[in-house]
Amino acid sequence: MEYEYYHQQFLIEKPCLATQIPPEIFISICKDLPPTDLLSLARVCKKFYGYLCSTNSLTTQEIWRNSRMTFLPFVQLPPPEGMTELQYVKLVSERGCQFCGKSRIRKIYWPFLVRSCKKCLEERTIR
């Protein structure tokens, strides 16, 4: 990251060139990426997060759907009702309990649309 001193009192951060990519080019690049790369890009900066995680953008939903259909062949059904493509991709591709963070948990409880360890699921459900 480059910095520039301004009046020797303030340190001003120069914007990264990657974040100055026009949205059309960014979207074009994203259309060919696997879900793991899209998730990583969404964590780079607020601008990329905005492009990739907008819940009301048809383009965003299309990017996630195409990525899921291409790179996650075992997940060909559409997302459950009320779930965005991004939420669906996160649910099926990430690891770890969504409640306690215990790693290596991959079990998805589809009736509840959560990935959880057995202990957390039992604590949050009624028999």
C-alpha positions, 0 to 999 in steps of 0.5 A: 500500500502506498502512502503520501504525507500531507503537510507532514501531519496527516498520513493519507492512504492512496487508493489501490488501483484494483479498487478503481476497476470499472464495475462492468470489468469487475463483473466480467472477471467475476463471472468466471470465478469459483465460489471460494474466490468470490467469497475471498474477493468480497472480503477484500474491501467494501467496494468489492463486498458491495458489488458481490453481496448486494441482495437486490441485484440480479447481476449479483445473483446471476454471478453466484448462481453461475459460479455455483452451477459451474464449480459446485456440481453437487449443488444443482438445485436452486436455493431454498425459498428465502435464501439468496444465492450467496447465502446458499453458496456459503452454506454448502461450501464453507466449513465450521459450525455457524454458532460456535465456530467449531472447525471441520463441521460440514453437516447441514441441517436442511430443515433449519438451513444451518451448518451446525455441530450436534451440540449447538443444534441440540441447544437450539432446538426443542424436541 
